[in-house]
Amino acid sequence: MPVEGISHITLVVRDLERTAQLLKDVLDAQEVYSSGDETFSIAREKFFLIGGVWVAIMEGPALSERTYNHVAFKIPEEEFERYKARLEKAGVEIRQGRSRILGEGQSLYFYDYDNHLFELHTGTLEERLETYRRERERFRD
């Protein structure tokens, strides 16, 4: 049988409450579970739904360094500035995005408090592939 999709994403964070508030304030995360002190896993944890995706945060040490590995969430193009304002209000570090070509969509990259990189992206896979195809053809001419 083929893989059915992503089950969940788990991120290890130092402060569950602080990260939970960030996810709620910026990503409209809906908290659906909190272990409290009663853990069934390896540490205290909270579960959220973000755009229909199960995201878990688990208590533990922060990442020691930052990389470009990231989780990207789709946002509507017309909401781009509103999400940017949310990030600024949350006081997280917004990372300079990479250069883009027209048609690829816009992105906001930000680090959480534990060095995880997130992206809020307005484009789709189909739009990206079509843009790359068009650019390849333009360079061949």
Secondary structure by P-SEA (a helix, b strand, c coil): cccccccbbbbbbccaaaaaaaaaacccccccccccccccccccbbbbbcccbbbbbbbccccccccccbbbbbbbccaaaaaaaaaaaacccccccccccccccccccccccccbbbbbccccaaaaaaaaaaaaaaaac
